[in-house]
Amino acid sequence: MKPTKAKADQIDARQRITDSIVKAIEAGAGEFAMPWHRPGASFDIPKNVDTGNAYRGINVLALWVAACGSAIEQQESSYKHRVGKVEELAAKASPATKKALTDRRDAIAKSYAALPADKAARSEGLGKLNQELNKVLEEYQAKVDEEAKSATDKAAADLAGHWAGGGIDLVIEPGGGAVYKKERGGSKTTLTGKLGKVTDTSFDITVIAISTTFKLDKRPHQEGGVWKMTVDGTELTKQ
């Protein structure tokens, strides 16, 4: 019995998908990642651009396979994604850590530029470079996190103490406890919580899961032997 045209089209579609998968395997698996973990890939249900209706059935799989591309394209995309992550991390690092990190990135980029054109050899090389980038990101993420923590701890230590002025009473304990009181024009505000994020220009006081940010106009400094700082436009002196 001869298959109907619709049935034949369905068989052809399945064969095309199978051929695409086989082609990707033959190109070299490289570093495996589930499709939804691949940088830059979108696996939402595709829609027809004219009608806006979502595709169904085998059409969805066909479009996803097409979006995946070959294995080596996935590896190239992963490499570029990881290099971008390294550059993002370098922007947050101290000068010394940034130099060490960018030196590692440049060395890997030199190896990338020397990769051969042969698909199998290039795929193997890309897999190794992506693994090396993963190690670099893991190693330097820990360093950058430690630097950020040290900077926060130092900033928090500078804020520690009892500060008052202009109707504001602020107590920041060495352990991180914080009490903020403000009384002006008959209104009163009290926050009792923990010192949260601290930057050069602001600090947070967190009560349960809600954080309130205060602008740090002037960091703690000495004037005539008296410690002062300016918070939200109000000058406070250390008691």
C-alpha positions in Angstrom: 0.0 0.0 0.0 1.4 3.3 -1.1 1.7 5.9 1.8 -0.4 9.1 1.5 1.3 12.4 0.7 0.9 13.6 4.3 2.4 10.3 5.6 5.3 10.6 3.1 6.0 14.2 4.2 6.0 13.1 7.8 8.5 10.3 7.0 10.7 12.8 5.1 10.6 15.2 8.0 11.7 12.5 10.4 14.5 11.5 8.1 15.7 15.1 7.8 15.9 15.3 11.6 17.8 12.0 11.8 20.2 13.1 9.1 20.8 16.4 11.0 21.6 14.5 14.2 23.9 12.1 12.5 25.7 15.0 10.8 26.3 16.7 14.1 27.6 13.4 15.6 30.0 12.9 12.7 31.3 16.5 13.1 32.5 15.6 16.6 30.6 15.7 19.9 33.2 17.9 21.7 32.1 19.1 25.1 28.5 17.9 25.7 25.9 20.2 27.0 22.1 19.8 27.1 20.5 22.0 24.6 18.9 24.3 27.2 22.3 24.9 28.8 24.0 26.0 25.6 24.8 29.8 25.5 22.8 31.7 23.0 20.4 28.9 22.2 16.7 29.5 22.6 14.4 26.5 23.2 11.0 28.2 23.7 8.2 26.7 21.6 8.8 28.3 18.2 5.9 30.3 16.6 4.9 31.0 13.0 6.0 34.6 12.2 2.8 35.2 10.1 0.1 33.8 12.3 1.8 33.9 15.7 0.6 30.4 16.4 2.9 27.9 18.1 4.3 25.0 16.1 3.3 21.5 17.2 4.5 18.0 16.9 7.5 17.1 14.8 7.8 20.7 13.5 9.0 21.8 17.0 11.8 19.2 17.0 12.8 20.0 13.5 13.2 23.7 14.3 15.1 22.9 17.6 17.5 20.7 15.7 18.1 23.4 13.1 18.7 25.9 16.0 21.3 23.7 17.6 23.5 23.7 14.5 26.5 21.5 14.3 28.5 20.4 17.3 31.5 22.5 16.4 29.2 25.6 16.1 28.0 24.9 19.6 31.6 24.7 20.8 32.5 28.0 19.1 29.5 29.6 20.8 30.5 28.2 24.2 34.0 29.4 23.8 32.9 33.0 23.0 30.4 32.9 25.9 33.1 31.8 28.4 35.6 34.4 27.1 32.8 37.0 27.7 32.4 35.7 31.3 36.1 36.0 31.9 36.0 39.6 30.8 33.0 40.3 33.1 34.9 38.8 36.0 38.1 40.8 35.2 36.0 44.0 35.4 35.2 43.2 39.0 38.7 42.1 40.1 41.5 44.0 41.8 44.3 45.4 39.4 46.6 42.5 40.3 43.9 39.8 39.8 42.7 41.5 36.7 46.2 41.4 35.1 46.6 37.7 36.0 43.2 36.8 34.7 43.6 38.7 31.4 47.0 37.1 30.9 45.4 33.7 31.1 42.6 34.8 28.8 45.2 36.1 26.2 47.1 32.8 26.4 44.0 30.9 25.7 43.1 33.3 22.9 46.5 32.6 21.3 45.8 28.9 21.4 42.3 29.5 19.9 43.9 31.5 17.0 46.2 28.5 16.3 43.4 25.9 16.1 43.4 23.9 12.8 40.6 24.1 10.2 40.1 20.4 10.2 36.7 19.8 11.9 37.7 16.8 14.1 41.0 18.4 15.3 39.3 21.8 15.8 36.5 20.2 17.8 39.0 18.4 20.0 41.0 21.7 20.5 37.8 23.7 21.3 36.8 21.1 23.9 40.1 21.5 25.7 40.0 25.3 25.6 36.4 25.3 26.9 37.5 23.1 29.8 40.5 25.3 30.5 38.2 28.4 30.5 35.9 26.6 33.0 38.9 26.1 35.3 40.0 29.7 35.0 36.4 31.0 35.7 36.2 28.7 38.8 39.6 29.7 40.1 39.3 33.4 39.6 35.6 33.6 40.7 36.7 32.4 44.1 39.5 35.1 44.2 37.1 37.9 43.1 34.5 36.8 45.6 37.2 36.9 48.4 38.3 40.3 47.3 34.8 41.6 47.3 34.2 40.2 50.8 37.4 41.8 52.1 36.4 45.1 50.7 32.9 44.9 52.2 34.3 43.8 55.6 36.7 46.8 55.6 34.0 49.2 54.6 31.7 47.8 57.2 34.4 48.2 59.9 34.8 51.8 58.9 31.1 52.4 59.6 31.1 50.7 62.9 30.2 52.9 65.9 27.5 55.2 67.3 26.7 58.1 65.0 24.3 61.0 65.6 23.2 64.3 64.1 20.3 66.1 62.6 17.7 64.0 64.3 19.4 60.7 63.2 20.8 58.2 65.6 22.7 55.3 63.9 24.4 52.4 65.7 26.4 49.9 63.6 28.0 47.1 65.7 31.3 45.4 64.7 29.3 42.1 64.3 27.0 43.7 61.7 24.0 44.6 63.8 22.5 47.9 62.9 19.9 50.3 64.4 18.7 53.4 62.6 16.5 56.0 64.2 15.2 59.2 62.7 13.0 61.7 64.3 12.0 64.9 62.5 8.8 67.0 62.4 6.9 64.7 64.6 7.6 61.6 62.6 9.7 58.7 63.7 11.5 56.0 61.8 13.2 53.0 63.4 15.0 50.2 61.6 16.6 47.3 63.6 18.4 44.8 61.5 21.8 43.9 59.9 24.2 45.9 57.9 23.9 44.6 54.3 25.7 45.6 51.1 28.3 48.3 51.6 29.9 50.3 48.7 31.9 53.5 48.5 28.6 55.5 48.1 26.0 53.6 50.0 25.1 51.0 52.6 22.0 48.8 53.2 20.3 47.9 56.4 18.4 44.7 56.1 15.4 43.8 58.2 14.3 40.2 57.6 14.4 40.1 53.8 13.8 43.8 53.1 16.8 46.1 52.5 16.8 49.9 52.8 19.6 51.8 51.1 21.2 54.9 52.5 23.3 57.2 50.5 26.8 57.7 51.8 27.6 61.2 50.7 30.9 61.3 52.7 32.6 58.3 54.1 33.9 58.3 57.7 36.8 60.8 58.0 38.4 62.9 60.7 38.0 66.7 61.1 39.8 68.3 63.9 40.1 64.9 65.7 36.4 64.3 65.4 35.1 61.4 63.2 32.3 62.4 60.8 30.3 61.1 57.9 27.4 62.3 55.8 24.4 60.0 55.3 21.5 61.1 53.1 22.6 64.7 53.2 22.9 64.8 57.0 26.2 65.1 58.7 26.7 62.6 61.6 29.5 62.6 64.2 30.8 59.6 66.0 29.8 59.6 69.7 
